[in-house]
Amino acid sequence: MKALPATPNLVEQVRSAILDEVASGKFRPGERIIQEQIAQALGVSRQPVQQALALLRNQGVLLDAPGRGLIVTPLDPDYVQQMYDVRAVIEGLASRRAAESGASVAAKQGPALLEAGRKAVASGAVAKMIAADIRFHEFLYALSGNALIAPALATHLTYTQRVMGEVLIRDAKPRDIWDQHAEILAAIASGDGQRAEALTRAHIQQAAGFMVGRLREANH
């Protein structure tokens, strides 16, 4: 009888912890990831670390290193732009559907997410700002009622955390996107699907312009 694999929950916790380190700049682009060191730091065996690293490689956060092992993937502005292009279309759909089927839930539960987001910005903590932003967007996916949206965007959302971390740790005064989030939420809560979709697309496209611009500046 073979030993059971590490629980999915543990693997996800390890994946999240590694991603947080990458997004916060503790693991820099091109830096080699040492499996044994991570296992020791997290107090887990190598197996869940190995599985978590494989997930992050598949999601584009890590890259096979020359020889063996993994490194943190350097960010490619062109790829980032393409990723945001995809997000704009699918998240626009999510917001439209959310307005059509989840307006009342948006009105009840959304304000707490806005408040948490603004507190995160006020704290200046990169990890908190990223987590709050991700929670808001995942909330919209859930409200859409379309079971395919969250899985379709899972890899892109992971990569977004990577991009946001790279940009936010360089900015003395991070962009406050919560007024835009509030507008999107208001449109959804009022049941205006067309406006919700337009606002969401514009929000994602503006984020793309900001993030890609910062990355190009850093590459010169």
Wavefront OBJ file of the C-alpha trace (Angstrom):
o trace
v 0.000 0.000 0.000
v 1.389 3.404 -1.009
v 1.528 6.365 1.336
v -1.216 8.904 0.758
v -0.137 12.183 -0.847
v -0.031 15.411 1.126
v -3.484 16.873 1.679
v -4.602 19.389 -0.950
v -5.140 21.937 1.813
v -1.533 21.687 2.975
v -0.217 21.927 -0.574
v -2.361 25.035 -1.143
v -1.076 26.592 2.079
v 2.504 25.988 0.980
v 1.761 27.332 -2.503
v 0.206 30.445 -1.003
v 3.162 30.981 1.342
v 5.683 30.733 -1.507
v 3.603 33.024 -3.706
v 3.448 35.585 -0.882
v 7.245 35.534 -0.651
v 7.545 36.094 -4.398
v 4.911 38.841 -4.467
v 6.470 40.654 -1.509
v 9.880 40.661 -3.169
v 11.598 38.282 -0.765
v 12.205 35.952 -3.701
v 13.435 38.082 -6.597
v 13.171 37.436 -10.353
v 15.807 34.937 -11.412
v 16.427 33.751 -7.854
v 16.806 29.997 -7.395
v 14.203 28.328 -5.184
v 15.671 25.823 -2.736
v 13.095 23.173 -1.899
v 14.810 22.015 1.297
v 15.066 25.547 2.700
v 11.371 26.199 2.110
v 10.368 22.912 3.745
v 12.493 23.742 6.771
v 11.187 27.306 7.042
v 7.556 26.166 6.847
v 8.043 23.140 9.081
v 6.692 20.676 6.516
v 8.069 17.731 4.585
v 9.496 18.104 1.088
v 6.505 16.429 -0.570
v 3.947 19.270 -0.207
v 6.673 21.768 -1.122
v 7.465 19.816 -4.271
v 3.783 19.722 -5.247
v 3.333 23.429 -4.502
v 6.373 24.334 -6.591
v 5.020 22.287 -9.479
v 1.736 24.198 -9.309
v 3.547 27.549 -9.323
v 5.646 26.453 -12.290
v 2.494 25.501 -14.183
v 1.021 28.906 -13.294
v 4.056 30.722 -14.683
v 5.393 32.072 -11.381
v 8.409 29.758 -11.430
v 10.591 28.569 -14.287
v 12.871 25.591 -14.803
v 16.415 26.656 -13.978
v 19.416 25.750 -16.140
v 20.589 22.343 -14.999
v 17.982 21.532 -12.379
v 15.657 23.208 -9.931
v 13.459 26.280 -10.312
v 13.893 30.037 -10.400
v 11.446 32.926 -10.032
v 10.228 33.822 -13.512
v 11.354 37.272 -14.736
v 8.325 39.346 -15.684
v 7.729 39.930 -19.392
v 5.702 43.141 -19.982
v 4.256 41.775 -23.245
v 2.983 38.649 -21.485
v 1.562 40.761 -18.664
v -0.337 42.893 -21.198
v -1.772 39.787 -22.839
v -2.828 38.403 -19.471
v -4.676 41.611 -18.601
v -6.344 41.600 -22.040
v -7.808 38.186 -21.253
v -8.835 39.247 -17.760
v -10.633 42.336 -19.075
v -12.906 40.275 -21.307
v -13.710 37.479 -18.860
v -14.074 39.725 -15.815
v -16.315 42.040 -17.784
v -18.556 39.050 -18.386
v -18.361 38.111 -14.697
v -19.532 41.571 -13.633
v -22.382 41.585 -16.152
v -23.604 38.215 -14.944
v -23.125 39.281 -11.307
v -25.415 42.259 -11.885
v -28.012 39.998 -13.481
v -28.013 37.302 -10.812
v -26.250 38.565 -7.684
v -27.249 42.198 -7.178
v -28.725 41.731 -3.700
v -25.719 39.735 -2.459
v -23.383 42.383 -3.863
v -25.251 45.084 -1.967
v -25.107 43.143 1.308
v -21.602 41.683 1.249
v -19.647 44.019 -1.035
v -19.226 47.041 1.285
v -17.206 45.006 3.773
v -14.745 44.106 1.006
v -14.415 47.765 0.033
v -13.730 48.729 3.639
v -11.110 45.983 3.989
v -9.457 47.115 0.767
v -9.198 50.726 1.863
v -7.767 49.660 5.208
v -5.189 47.561 3.377
v -4.086 50.552 1.290
v -3.884 52.705 4.428
v -1.678 50.087 6.087
v 0.864 50.236 3.254
v 1.372 46.458 3.562
v 1.877 44.964 0.103
v 0.603 41.508 1.082
v -2.604 42.976 2.548
v -3.242 45.150 -0.504
v -2.816 42.223 -2.869
v -4.995 39.898 -0.771
v -7.798 42.465 -0.548
v -7.756 43.053 -4.300
v -7.825 39.338 -5.065
v -10.716 38.764 -2.635
v -12.772 41.468 -4.349
v -12.283 39.993 -7.805
v -12.980 36.452 -6.601
v -16.197 37.789 -5.046
v -17.297 38.993 -8.483
v -16.508 35.592 -10.007
v -18.680 33.883 -7.387
v -21.531 36.357 -7.899
v -21.546 35.695 -11.645
v -23.082 32.269 -11.151
v -20.867 30.953 -13.962
v -18.866 28.020 -12.623
v -16.278 28.286 -15.414
v -15.108 31.820 -14.689
v -13.067 31.230 -11.527
v -11.170 28.209 -12.925
v -10.550 30.050 -16.211
v -8.981 32.961 -14.344
v -7.176 31.051 -11.576
v -3.780 31.040 -13.279
v -4.157 34.653 -14.398
v -5.088 35.736 -10.881
v -2.031 33.993 -9.471
v 0.153 35.743 -12.026
v -1.561 39.032 -11.193
v -0.431 38.680 -7.576
v 3.112 38.284 -8.859
v 2.823 41.407 -11.028
v 1.187 43.496 -8.314
v 3.887 42.574 -5.837
v 6.670 43.508 -8.239
v 5.134 46.948 -8.856
v 3.821 47.751 -5.376
v 7.134 47.171 -3.601
v 8.668 49.868 -5.822
v 5.949 52.501 -5.421
v 6.268 54.870 -2.486
v 2.548 55.726 -2.843
v 0.558 52.765 -4.165
v -2.375 53.368 -6.509
v -5.711 53.367 -4.706
v -8.060 51.402 -6.943
v -10.882 51.102 -4.427
v -12.950 53.986 -5.809
v -13.055 52.037 -9.078
v -14.028 48.889 -7.195
v -16.793 50.851 -5.453
v -18.179 52.015 -8.810
v -18.171 48.459 -10.147
v -19.914 47.195 -7.017
v -22.549 49.932 -7.209
v -23.338 49.030 -10.813
v -23.664 45.346 -9.905
v -25.796 46.074 -6.838
v -28.151 48.201 -8.965
v -28.507 45.402 -11.509
v -26.931 47.409 -14.329
v -25.034 44.682 -16.182
v -23.964 46.827 -19.114
v -22.400 49.480 -16.879
v -20.813 46.864 -14.612
v -19.150 45.210 -17.592
v -17.902 48.510 -19.041
v -16.505 49.681 -15.705
v -14.781 46.357 -15.096
v -13.159 46.304 -18.516
v -11.949 49.878 -18.059
v -10.624 49.043 -14.587
v -8.621 46.066 -15.833
v -7.304 47.973 -18.846
v -6.182 50.890 -16.663
v -4.467 48.461 -14.321
v -2.709 46.930 -17.319
v -1.461 50.314 -18.490
v -0.138 51.132 -15.048
v 1.490 47.761 -14.350
v 3.005 47.285 -17.791
v 4.292 50.862 -17.804
v 6.036 50.331 -14.485
v 7.575 47.069 -15.667
v 8.900 48.656 -18.858
v 10.415 51.497 -16.834
v 12.164 48.967 -14.605
v 13.606 47.161 -17.617
v 15.335 50.308 -18.887
l 1 2 3 4 5 6 7 8 9 10 11 12 13 14 15 16 17 18 19 20 21 22 23 24 25 26 27 28 29 30 31 32 33 34 35 36 37 38 39 40 41 42 43 44 45 46 47 48 49 50 51 52 53 54 55 56 57 58 59 60 61 62 63 64 65 66 67 68 69 70 71 72 73 74 75 76 77 78 79 80 81 82 83 84 85 86 87 88 89 90 91 92 93 94 95 96 97 98 99 100 101 102 103 104 105 106 107 108 109 110 111 112 113 114 115 116 117 118 119 120 121 122 123 124 125 126 127 128 129 130 131 132 133 134 135 136 137 138 139 140 141 142 143 144 145 146 147 148 149 150 151 152 153 154 155 156 157 158 159 160 161 162 163 164 165 166 167 168 169 170 171 172 173 174 175 176 177 178 179 180 181 182 183 184 185 186 187 188 189 190 191 192 193 194 195 196 197 198 199 200 201 202 203 204 205 206 207 208 209 210 211 212 213 214 215 216 217 218 219 220
